Amino acid sequence: MTKLKPGDPAPDFTGKTTDGSKVSLKDYRGKKLIMYFYPMDDTPGCTAQACSLRDANKEIAKKGAAVLGISTQDSASHQKFTDKYKLNFPLLADTDKSVGKAYGTIGGGGLLSAAKSLVGMADRVTFVIDEKGKITHVIDSPDTKNHAEEVLALL
């Protein structure tokens, strides 16, 4: 599996979000996209990361970017997570793992990635995608509590 890097075109995707509506990469053309993969809803690190992005979402939007979270849980799990933490951005339910595989966050190298893949979880990776669909930054080891600051520094 080839690891995506800055300058690569972002793989297209289509999936269902928190509220059950369909979304694809082309829906974000003309704006930047902060697309972050995370292992599982309602776990300490994933909650800290989501809440960091939630709290800074207005600042992120002012810089012309949208936020999209992706994990392998279904829409019902994402809805509970969204409601519990009042998330103000959609979560994509990658139940067939096709988006994670396309972005190299499922089934990647290393023992931890292999273990996560066996139980159907994605690695924690954030992609910053520009208005034309090119990857501009990859954050391989996000600081979950301060993730919004990491993202804002790159916009």
C-alpha positions as CSV (number, residue, x, y, z in Angstrom):
1,M,0.0,0.0,0.0
2,T,1.4,3.4,-1.0
3,K,1.4,6.0,1.7
4,L,-0.2,9.3,0.6
5,K,1.9,12.4,0.9
6,P,1.6,16.2,0.3
7,G,1.2,16.9,-3.4
8,D,-0.8,13.7,-4.1
9,P,-4.3,13.9,-5.3
10,A,-6.8,13.0,-2.6
11,P,-8.6,9.8,-3.5
12,D,-12.3,10.4,-4.2
13,F,-14.7,8.8,-1.8
14,T,-18.5,8.6,-1.2
15,G,-20.0,7.7,2.1
16,K,-22.8,8.4,4.6
17,T,-22.4,11.0,7.3
18,T,-23.8,11.3,10.9
19,D,-27.3,12.2,9.7
20,G,-27.4,9.5,7.0
21,S,-26.8,11.9,4.0
22,K,-24.3,11.1,1.3
23,V,-21.0,13.0,1.0
24,S,-18.1,12.8,-1.4
25,L,-14.8,14.6,-1.9
26,K,-16.2,16.6,-4.8
27,D,-18.7,18.2,-2.3
28,Y,-15.7,20.0,-0.8
29,R,-14.3,21.4,-4.0
30,G,-13.6,25.1,-3.7
31,K,-12.8,24.9,0.0
32,K,-10.1,23.3,2.1
33,L,-10.9,20.0,3.9
34,I,-9.6,18.8,7.2
35,M,-10.3,15.1,6.9
36,Y,-9.3,13.2,10.0
37,F,-9.4,9.4,10.5
38,Y,-9.8,8.2,14.1
39,P,-10.0,4.7,15.6
40,M,-13.3,4.7,17.5
41,D,-16.2,6.9,18.7
42,D,-16.4,7.9,22.4
43,T,-12.9,6.8,23.5
44,P,-10.6,9.2,25.4
45,G,-8.2,10.2,22.6
46,C,-10.9,10.3,19.9
47,T,-13.1,12.4,22.1
48,A,-10.3,14.9,22.9
49,Q,-9.5,15.2,19.2
50,A,-13.1,15.7,18.2
51,C,-13.8,18.3,20.9
52,S,-10.6,20.2,20.0
53,L,-11.8,20.5,16.4
54,R,-15.3,21.3,17.6
55,D,-14.1,24.1,19.7
56,A,-12.1,25.7,16.9
57,N,-14.5,24.9,14.0
58,K,-15.5,28.6,13.6
59,E,-11.8,29.6,13.3
60,I,-11.2,26.7,10.9
61,A,-14.2,27.8,8.8
62,K,-12.9,31.5,8.7
63,K,-9.8,30.1,7.1
64,G,-11.9,28.5,4.3
65,A,-11.9,24.9,5.6
66,A,-14.4,22.3,6.6
67,V,-13.9,19.4,9.0
68,L,-14.9,15.8,8.3
69,G,-14.2,13.0,10.8
70,I,-14.0,9.4,9.6
71,S,-14.1,6.1,11.4
72,T,-15.5,2.6,10.8
73,Q,-18.5,2.8,13.2
74,D,-21.9,3.1,11.7
75,S,-24.1,6.3,11.5
76,A,-26.0,5.4,14.7
77,S,-22.7,5.3,16.7
78,H,-21.6,8.6,15.1
79,Q,-24.9,10.2,15.9
80,K,-24.6,9.2,19.6
81,F,-21.0,10.5,19.7
82,T,-22.1,13.8,17.9
83,D,-25.1,14.3,20.3
84,K,-23.1,13.5,23.4
85,Y,-20.3,16.0,22.6
86,K,-22.3,18.5,20.5
87,L,-20.0,18.1,17.5
88,N,-20.5,20.7,14.8
89,F,-19.1,18.9,11.8
90,P,-20.1,15.6,10.1
91,L,-18.7,12.2,10.8
92,L,-18.5,9.7,7.9
93,A,-19.4,6.1,8.6
94,D,-16.7,4.1,6.7
95,T,-18.3,0.7,7.6
96,D,-16.9,-1.0,4.6
97,K,-13.5,0.5,5.3
98,S,-13.1,1.6,1.6
99,V,-12.2,5.2,2.5
100,G,-9.7,4.2,5.1
101,K,-8.1,1.7,2.7
102,A,-7.9,4.4,-0.1
103,Y,-6.2,6.8,2.3
104,G,-3.9,4.1,3.8
105,T,-5.3,4.4,7.3
106,I,-6.5,0.8,7.4
107,G,-4.2,-2.0,6.8
108,G,-1.0,0.1,6.8
109,G,2.4,-1.0,7.9
110,G,3.5,-1.8,11.4
111,L,2.3,-4.0,14.2
112,L,-0.1,-1.5,15.8
113,S,-1.7,-0.8,12.4
114,A,-2.1,-4.5,11.7
115,A,-3.7,-5.0,15.1
116,K,-6.1,-2.1,14.6
117,S,-6.9,-3.4,11.1
118,L,-7.9,-6.8,12.5
119,V,-10.5,-5.3,14.7
120,G,-11.6,-2.8,12.0
121,M,-10.2,0.4,13.3
122,A,-8.3,3.1,11.4
123,D,-5.0,4.7,12.3
124,R,-5.3,8.2,13.6
125,V,-4.2,10.4,10.6
126,T,-5.3,13.8,9.4
127,F,-5.2,15.0,5.8
128,V,-5.4,18.7,4.8
129,I,-6.8,18.8,1.3
130,D,-6.8,22.0,-0.8
131,E,-9.6,23.5,-2.8
132,K,-8.6,21.5,-5.9
133,G,-8.5,18.1,-4.1
134,K,-4.7,17.9,-3.6
135,I,-3.2,16.8,-0.2
136,T,-1.2,19.7,1.2
137,H,-0.4,18.2,4.6
138,V,-0.5,14.8,6.4
139,I,-0.4,14.7,10.2
140,D,0.6,11.1,11.1
141,S,0.6,11.5,14.9
142,P,-1.9,14.2,15.8
143,D,-1.8,15.7,19.3
144,T,-5.4,14.8,20.2
145,K,-5.9,17.5,22.9
146,N,-4.4,20.2,20.7
147,H,-5.3,19.0,17.3
148,A,-7.2,22.2,16.2
149,E,-4.0,24.2,16.9
150,E,-2.0,21.9,14.7
151,V,-4.6,22.2,11.9
152,L,-4.9,26.0,12.2
153,A,-1.1,26.4,11.9
154,L,-1.3,24.6,8.5
155,L,-4.2,26.6,7.0
